[in-house]
Each structure stands twice: as structure tokens, then as C-alpha cells.
């Protein structure tokens, strides 16, 4: 999973579709991969993205929204076929320049060492959506959402 996240972050940073090679990302995905995104976020589209083509379309849309994503912390739990990943991520939105430091928990099914299915859960979807709204250049800022560390 770590190598997948590195490939995903590099793809987004390079600008996505037409600007970066998708091959590094695809190497970590099963041919029948399915991504289930929560409705209401600026990059979710229909919410379900299937196969390599669907994932490439999703990441193209995702790359239009975010100019960078940095994985600050990760924890993994699982039995090999099912993995839960807790990510603390810092995103920077292309349209607003705003950064969001947030938590995402992903429930992932793996087949033959590759991601087969992924269901991400965002700690604060509103903060994610707000960061993606155009802002005046004078109002760009950073936000931190949710409890970042357990007490």
C-alpha cells in the first residue's frame, strides 16, 4: 500500500492525466479494481469508479482538484486480504491554494497483492469541499480538521 500511495501522490503532483504516467499507479491495482467515493465531494463524480480506466479517470479528476497531497502519517491493520489504513494527509487545492490537513480511513480489499476494492472515509468532508471552492488571493490559508492524534 505504501508504494501505491507514493505513486498516487507523484501522479497528482505531476498534474494527472496527460501530464503524468498512470503506469506506476496501475501496477498496484487489480484489473477489476473498484473505488467507492463518498457523494458530495468535488472529485467523486458518480461515486463508483471501476477498472483501470475508471481509476485513471478518477485520478485525472482528483488531480484537477488537488495540486498536491502529502501523506504525513499512516497506520495499517489487516490480515492480508483486508486492510484498514489510517492516513493523515495534507492536500493543497488547485483553485484556492488552500491546504487541508485531515484524516482519511480506507477499507481496502486486496487480491494477489493488488488493490481490488477501496472505500475511503473522510473525517471532515465539508473542509475538503470548502478548500476546493475558489477564493480571493488574499483569503488563502491552511486549515487543520479533526483530531489528528489520539489522546
PERAMO-V247652 format. One record per backbone hydrogen bond with DSSP energy under -0.5 kcal/mol. CO is the residue of the C=O (numbers start at 1). NH is the residue of the N-H. E is the energy in kcal/mol with one decimal. If there is no record, write none. Layout:
[[CO | NH | E] [CO | NH | E]]
//
This chain:
[[1 | 5 | -2.5] [2 | 6 | -2.0] [3 | 7 | -2.3] [4 | 8 | -2.8] [5 | 9 | -2.5] [6 | 10 | -2.1] [7 | 11 | -2.2] [8 | 12 | -2.3] [9 | 13 | -2.6] [10 | 14 | -1.9] [11 | 16 | -2.2] [12 | 15 | -1.5] [16 | 19 | -2.4] [16 | 20 | -1.6] [22 | 25 | -0.5] [22 | 26 | -2.6] [23 | 27 | -1.6] [25 | 28 | -2.0] [26 | 29 | -1.9] [28 | 115 | -2.6] [30 | 33 | -1.8] [31 | 52 | -0.6] [33 | 51 | -3.4] [34 | 118 | -2.1] [35 | 37 | -0.7] [35 | 49 | -2.5] [36 | 120 | -0.7] [38 | 41 | -0.9] [41 | 44 | -1.6] [44 | 47 | -2.4] [47 | 37 | -3.7] [49 | 35 | -2.8] [50 | 54 | -1.5] [51 | 55 | -2.5] [52 | 56 | -2.4] [53 | 57 | -2.3] [54 | 58 | -2.6] [55 | 59 | -2.9] [56 | 60 | -2.0] [57 | 61 | -2.3] [58 | 62 | -3.1] [59 | 63 | -2.4] [60 | 64 | -1.1] [61 | 65 | -1.3] [62 | 66 | -2.6] [65 | 94 | -2.7] [68 | 92 | -2.0] [70 | 72 | -0.8] [70 | 90 | -2.5] [73 | 88 | -2.5] [75 | 86 | -2.6] [77 | 84 | -3.3] [81 | 110 | -2.8] [82 | 79 | -1.7] [82 | 80 | -0.6] [83 | 108 | -3.3] [84 | 77 | -2.4] [85 | 87 | -0.6] [85 | 106 | -2.6] [86 | 75 | -1.8] [87 | 89 | -0.6] [87 | 104 | -2.5] [88 | 72 | -2.8] [88 | 73 | -1.4] [89 | 91 | -0.6] [89 | 102 | -2.8] [90 | 70 | -2.5] [91 | 100 | -2.3] [92 | 67 | -3.2] [92 | 68 | -1.2] [93 | 97 | -1.7] [95 | 135 | -0.5] [98 | 93 | -2.7] [99 | 143 | -2.2] [100 | 91 | -2.7] [100 | 102 | -0.6] [101 | 145 | -2.6] [102 | 89 | -2.8] [103 | 123 | -2.5] [104 | 87 | -3.2] [105 | 121 | -2.9] [106 | 85 | -2.3] [106 | 108 | -0.6] [107 | 119 | -2.0] [108 | 83 | -3.2] [109 | 116 | -3.3] [109 | 117 | -1.6] [111 | 114 | -1.8] [114 | 111 | -2.8] [115 | 30 | -2.8] [116 | 34 | -1.9] [117 | 109 | -2.5] [118 | 36 | -2.8] [119 | 107 | -2.1] [121 | 105 | -2.5] [122 | 125 | -0.5] [124 | 128 | -1.6] [125 | 129 | -2.6] [126 | 130 | -3.0] [127 | 131 | -2.0] [128 | 132 | -0.9] [129 | 132 | -0.7] [130 | 133 | -1.5] [136 | 139 | -2.0] [137 | 140 | -0.8] [141 | 99 | -1.4] [143 | 101 | -2.1] [146 | 148 | -0.7]]
//
